């Protein structure tokens, strides 16, 4: 810690020192949030979509065996009061 900051803290009241501590904690959290956001902002929506598509996580949706329902399956919805 710098000597000047030490001098300032020594002449502050305990309440003022608590406020400085709270503000310092806020600054650290804000920095962490900015770093997290920069990681998210580094990739565009298009690139993210391509990444997800290339990963194959949704390949099962186009699998032949998954297309098991037809328009005639199921029952009509019965809405109450109609």
C-alpha positions in Angstrom: 0.0 0.0 0.0 1.3 3.5 -0.8 2.5 5.7 2.1 0.0 8.4 1.1 -2.9 6.0 1.3 -1.7 4.7 4.7 -1.6 8.3 6.0 -5.1 9.0 4.7 -6.5 5.8 6.3 -4.9 6.6 9.7 -6.8 9.9 10.0 -10.1 8.5 8.9 -12.9 7.5 11.3 -13.7 3.8 11.6 -16.9 4.4 9.6 -14.9 6.1 6.8 -12.4 3.3 6.7 -15.3 0.8 6.3 -16.6 2.9 3.4 -13.2 2.8 1.8 -13.0 -1.0 2.3 -16.5 -1.4 0.8 -15.5 0.7 -2.2 -12.3 -1.3 -2.7 -14.3 -4.5 -2.7 -16.7 -3.0 -5.2 -13.8 -2.1 -7.5 -12.4 -5.6 -7.4 -15.9 -7.1 -8.2 -16.3 -4.7 -11.0 -13.0 -5.6 -12.5 -13.9 -9.3 -12.3 -17.2 -8.6 -14.0 -15.5 -6.7 -16.8 -13.0 -9.5 -17.3 -15.9 -12.0 -17.5 -17.8 -9.8 -20.0 -14.7 -9.5 -22.2 -14.5 -13.3 -22.5 -18.2 -13.4 -23.5 -17.8 -10.6 -26.0 -14.8 -12.1 -27.7 -17.0 -14.4 -29.8 -19.8 -13.2 -32.1 -23.3 -14.8 -32.1 -22.5 -16.2 -35.6 -19.3 -17.8 -34.4 -21.0 -19.2 -31.3 -23.8 -20.7 -33.5 -21.2 -22.3 -35.8 -19.3 -23.7 -32.7 -22.5 -25.2 -31.3 -23.5 -26.7 -34.7 -20.0 -28.1 -35.2 -20.0 -29.7 -31.8 -22.7 -32.1 -32.8 -24.8 -31.6 -29.6 -28.0 -31.3 -31.6 -27.3 -34.0 -34.2 -29.9 -36.2 -32.7 -32.6 -33.8 -33.8 -32.1 -34.8 -37.5 -31.7 -38.5 -36.7 -34.2 -40.8 -38.6 -35.3 -42.5 -35.4 -36.3 -39.3 -33.7 -39.0 -38.4 -36.2 -41.5 -40.7 -34.7 -44.6 -38.5 -34.5 -47.0 -37.5 -37.2 -49.7 -34.8 -37.6 -52.4 -37.4 -36.7 -50.7 -38.4 -33.4 -52.1 -37.2 -30.1 -55.5 -35.8 -29.2 -57.1 -32.5 -29.7 -56.7 -30.0 -26.8 -59.8 -29.5 -24.8 -59.9 -26.0 -23.3 -61.9 -25.6 -20.1 -65.1 -23.6 -20.6 -65.3 -24.0 -24.4 
